[in-house]
Amino acid sequence: MTDVSTPGAPGSLTVPLLSGWESIGVLLAVVVLGGVLLGVLVVLVGAARTGASGRSEWQAYLVARSAARLARTAPGAAEGDPPADPGPPVR
């Protein structure tokens, strides 16, 4: 004899809500998460590169400022003379 199933109550779901879409949802979530992580990585690398170049510019500014101050305070220095001690070379 075959089993007879009883019909479900009116309005009840007999098929899961995400039937067949679970794998697509997981794939989409992985792609979005990968994009977010890649964006964060790009921002961090960009910030690190900006910090490195900004430091050399800042050091060049400080060396130039010190050289100008040394030129003004050197005894016997005339207008336009090179500074007495230009400081360490800027890399």
N, CA, C and O of each residue as an XYZ file, in Angstrom:
364
protein
N       0.811     -1.158      0.000
C       0.000      0.000      0.000
C       0.879      1.255      0.000
O       1.957      1.267      0.593
N       0.408      2.300     -0.666
C       1.168      3.542     -0.709
C       0.772      4.434      0.451
O      -0.356      4.404      0.943
N       1.728      5.215      0.859
C       1.493      6.147      1.958
C       0.674      7.326      1.453
O       0.974      7.876      0.393
N      -0.293      7.697      2.152
C      -1.116      8.846      1.784
C      -0.703     10.011      2.686
O      -0.740      9.918      3.913
N      -0.304     11.124      2.027
C       0.104     12.281      2.825
C      -1.099     13.185      3.045
O      -1.996     13.296      2.210
N      -1.074     13.808      4.178
C      -2.163     14.733      4.472
C      -1.797     16.104      3.921
O      -0.645     16.524      4.037
N      -2.721     16.787      3.342
C      -2.410     18.114      2.805
C      -2.051     19.085      3.932
O      -2.561     18.978      5.047
N      -1.165     20.034      3.622
C      -0.752     21.017      4.620
C      -1.858     22.007      4.907
O      -2.845     22.104      4.178
N      -1.665     22.738      5.988
C      -2.645     23.759      6.363
C      -2.603     24.890      5.336
O      -1.542     25.166      4.776
N      -3.703     25.531      5.085
C      -3.726     26.629      4.118
C      -2.747     27.739      4.528
O      -2.720     28.157      5.685
N      -1.945     28.209      3.563
C      -0.993     29.282      3.813
C       0.356     28.817      4.319
O       1.244     29.649      4.506
N       0.554     27.537      4.549
C       1.849     27.060      5.045
C       2.799     26.867      3.860
O       2.375     26.486      2.769
N       4.064     27.130      4.086
C       5.071     26.966      3.036
C       5.510     25.514      3.002
O       5.867     24.940      4.031
N       5.485     24.932      1.836
C       5.951     23.551      1.707
C       7.341     23.518      1.094
O       8.000     22.479      1.124
N       7.795     24.625      0.543
C       9.116     24.725     -0.063
C       9.904     25.745      0.756
O       9.380     26.810      1.083
N      11.154     25.432      1.089
C      11.957     26.400      1.846
C      12.063     27.743      1.108
O      12.020     27.795     -0.121
N      12.198     28.798      1.865
C      12.208     30.148      1.315
C      13.339     30.354      0.298
O      13.119     30.957     -0.751
N      14.522     29.869      0.593
C      15.669     30.067     -0.298
C      15.978     28.810     -1.101
O      17.144     28.546     -1.395
N      15.002     28.059     -1.448
C      15.193     26.801     -2.156
C      16.006     27.005     -3.430
O      15.546     27.648     -4.374
N      17.217     26.453     -3.449
C      18.071     26.537     -4.627
C      18.906     27.807     -4.709
O      19.802     27.885     -5.549
N      18.651     28.787     -3.882
C      19.370     30.063     -3.949
C      20.476     30.167     -2.900
O      21.199     31.163     -2.872
N      20.621     29.165     -2.044
C      21.624     29.251     -0.980
C      23.033     29.385     -1.556
O      23.819     30.210     -1.091
N      23.352     28.574     -2.566
C      24.702     28.609     -3.127
C      24.979     29.946     -3.810
O      26.096     30.458     -3.728
N      23.998     30.508     -4.471
C      24.181     31.809     -5.125
C      24.367     32.902     -4.072
O      25.191     33.800     -4.243
N      23.605     32.824     -2.991
C      23.752     33.800     -1.907
C      25.120     33.721     -1.251
O      25.722     34.750     -0.943
N      25.615     32.509     -1.034
C      26.948     32.330     -0.430
C      28.011     32.869     -1.378
O      28.928     33.565     -0.942
N      27.903     32.560     -2.661
C      28.876     33.059     -3.637
C      28.870     34.589     -3.684
O      29.926     35.220     -3.724
N      27.693     35.168     -3.678
C      27.585     36.627     -3.694
C      28.202     37.237     -2.429
O      28.893     38.253     -2.502
N      27.955     36.621     -1.285
C      28.526     37.123     -0.027
C      30.049     37.039     -0.053
O      30.725     37.950      0.425
N      30.597     35.957     -0.604
C      32.054     35.800     -0.684
C      32.651     36.857     -1.613
O      33.694     37.433     -1.304
N      32.007     37.111     -2.734
C      32.510     38.121     -3.674
C      32.478     39.513     -3.043
O      33.436     40.274     -3.179
N      31.402     39.848     -2.363
C      31.290     41.162     -1.714
C      32.337     41.298     -0.611
O      32.975     42.344     -0.491
N      32.517     40.261      0.186
C      33.517     40.295      1.252
C      34.930     40.433      0.676
O      35.754     41.174      1.210
N      35.197     39.723     -0.403
C      36.503     39.850     -1.060
C      36.732     41.253     -1.586
O      37.842     41.777     -1.486
N      35.702     41.868     -2.145
C      35.827     43.244     -2.633
C      36.097     44.231     -1.519
O      36.902     45.150     -1.673
N      35.429     44.044     -0.405
C      35.647     44.926      0.752
C      37.074     44.767      1.279
O      37.742     45.757      1.578
N      37.533     43.537      1.390
C      38.904     43.303      1.874
C      39.928     43.882      0.907
O      40.930     44.452      1.341
N      39.697     43.747     -0.389
C      40.610     44.321     -1.375
C      40.617     45.846     -1.269
O      41.676     46.465     -1.368
N      39.462     46.450     -1.072
C      39.393     47.902     -0.911
C      40.153     48.381      0.314
O      40.857     49.389      0.258
N      40.013     47.658      1.422
C      40.744     48.018      2.643
C      42.248     47.879      2.412
O      43.026     48.718      2.866
N      42.657     46.827      1.711
C      44.079     46.630      1.423
C      44.629     47.761      0.559
O      45.728     48.254      0.814
N      43.883     48.174     -0.451
C      44.317     49.270     -1.322
C      44.452     50.567     -0.525
O      45.412     51.313     -0.715
N      43.509     50.836      0.352
C      43.566     52.054      1.169
C      44.773     52.023      2.096
O      45.462     53.031      2.247
N      45.037     50.874      2.719
C      46.183     50.776      3.630
C      47.511     50.921      2.895
O      48.418     51.593      3.385
N      47.634     50.297      1.724
C      48.878     50.421      0.954
C      49.048     51.866      0.481
O      50.156     52.401      0.506
N      47.967     52.489      0.055
C      48.042     53.892     -0.365
C      48.446     54.807      0.768
O      49.221     55.743      0.572
N      47.923     54.542      1.952
C      48.290     55.360      3.117
C      49.758     55.159      3.479
O      50.441     56.109      3.862
N      50.238     53.941      3.359
C      51.644     53.680      3.684
C      52.559     54.377      2.684
O      53.593     54.924      3.065
N      52.185     54.361      1.412
C      53.024     55.017      0.406
C      53.006     56.525      0.579
O      54.040     57.174      0.418
N      51.872     57.088      0.898
C      51.775     58.529      1.109
C      52.606     58.933      2.319
O      53.272     59.969      2.294
N      52.575     58.136      3.367
C      53.347     58.436      4.560
C      54.839     58.441      4.289
O      55.565     59.277      4.828
N      55.303     57.522      3.465
C      56.737     57.441      3.170
C      57.189     58.654      2.367
O      58.234     59.233      2.665
N      56.419     59.052      1.348
C      56.843     60.188      0.530
C      56.658     61.498      1.297
O      57.451     62.425      1.132
N      55.641     61.583      2.116
C      55.419     62.787      2.897
C      56.536     63.032      3.892
O      56.858     64.180      4.199
N      57.132     61.956      4.399
C      58.215     62.112      5.357
C      59.443     62.714      4.696
O      60.089     63.586      5.278
N      59.780     62.262      3.481
C      60.964     62.811      2.820
C      60.758     64.293      2.494
O      61.692     65.087      2.594
N      59.538     64.661      2.105
C      59.267     66.074      1.855
C      59.397     66.888      3.144
O      59.924     68.001      3.134
N      58.919     66.331      4.232
C      58.991     67.014      5.519
C      60.446     67.168      5.951
O      60.837     68.220      6.457
N      61.247     66.124      5.754
C      62.658     66.218      6.118
C      63.388     67.232      5.250
O      64.249     67.960      5.744
N      63.060     67.289      3.972
C      63.685     68.280      3.095
C      63.328     69.693      3.559
O      64.169     70.593      3.538
N      62.086     69.877      3.973
C      61.664     71.182      4.477
C      62.448     71.556      5.738
O      62.902     72.690      5.885
N      62.600     70.589      6.641
C      63.320     70.873      7.878
C      64.791     71.186      7.621
O      65.354     72.083      8.248
N      65.414     70.454      6.706
C      66.828     70.720      6.377
C      66.966     72.107      5.764
O      67.886     72.847      6.109
N      66.057     72.466      4.856
C      66.128     73.787      4.227
C      65.915     74.892      5.258
O      66.577     75.929      5.211
N      64.993     74.668      6.184
C      64.734     75.666      7.217
C      65.953     75.834      8.120
O      66.316     76.955      8.479
N      66.584     74.717      8.486
C      67.776     74.788      9.326
C      68.923     75.464      8.595
O      69.664     76.250      9.185
N      69.072     75.158      7.306
C      70.148     75.767      6.526
C      69.953     77.279      6.432
O      70.915     78.041      6.526
N      68.719     77.703      6.248
C      68.456     79.145      6.171
C      68.747     79.815      7.507
O      69.274     80.927      7.545
N      68.408     79.148      8.593
C      68.671     79.713      9.914
C      70.184     79.793     10.160
O      70.664     80.783     10.713
N      70.938     78.766      9.757
C      72.391     78.782      9.930
C      73.022     79.885      9.088
O      73.974     80.533      9.523
N      72.502     80.098      7.902
C      73.055     81.142      7.033
C      72.810     82.522      7.638
O      73.660     83.405      7.520
N      71.671     82.717      8.278
C      71.379     84.020      8.878
C      72.216     84.269     10.123
O      72.567     85.413     10.413
N      72.541     83.206     10.866
C      73.230     83.395     12.131
C      74.739     83.195     12.039
O      75.441     83.397     13.030
N      75.251     82.805     10.880
C      76.699     82.586     10.759
C      77.420     83.931     10.828
O      77.017     84.890     10.169
N      78.486     84.000     11.626
C      79.207     85.277     11.724
C      79.889     85.624     10.402
O      80.566     84.787      9.804
N      79.710     86.819      9.970
C      80.349     87.288      8.743
C      79.652     86.816      7.481
O      80.199     86.978      6.390
N      78.466     86.237      7.590
C      77.767     85.760      6.390
C      77.118     86.940      5.681
O      76.440     87.763      6.296
N      77.339     87.001      4.398
C      76.743     88.065      3.590
C      75.481     87.535      2.917
O      75.252     86.326      2.869
N      74.673     88.444      2.403
C      73.442     88.065      1.708
C      73.795     87.187      0.507
O      74.638     87.563     -0.307
N      73.163     86.031      0.392
C      73.374     85.141     -0.752
C      74.496     84.135     -0.558
O      74.700     83.279     -1.419
N      75.230     84.210      0.550
C      76.283     83.226      0.803
C      75.637     81.862      1.075
O      74.533     81.797      1.616
N      76.319     80.773      0.702
C      75.779     79.448      1.035
C      75.823     79.250      2.543
O      76.645     79.870      3.219
N      74.975     78.417      3.072
C      74.960     78.193      4.519
C      76.266     77.587      5.004
O      76.953     76.879      4.267
N      76.594     77.875      6.248
C      77.829     77.370      6.823
C      77.817     75.844      6.908
O      78.826     75.206      6.606
N      76.719     75.262      7.304
C      76.589     73.811      7.412
C      75.224     73.430      6.866
O      74.214     73.653      7.534
N      75.167     72.853      5.653
C      73.855     72.557      5.072
C      73.122     71.408      5.739
O      71.943     71.193      5.459
N      73.769     70.683      6.590
C      73.104     69.563      7.268
C      73.281     68.254      6.499
O      73.968     68.208      5.479
N      72.663     67.211      6.994
C      72.820     65.911      6.337
C      72.087     65.889      4.983
O      71.099     66.598      4.795
N      72.580     65.075      4.055
C      71.899     65.012      2.750
C      70.530     64.358      2.890
O      70.328     63.475      3.724
N      69.607     64.803      2.069
C      68.249     64.262      2.079
C      68.194     63.063      1.151
O      68.622     63.133     -0.001
N      67.670     61.978      1.658
C      67.585     60.770      0.806
C      66.314     60.785      0.035
O      66.050     59.864     -0.737
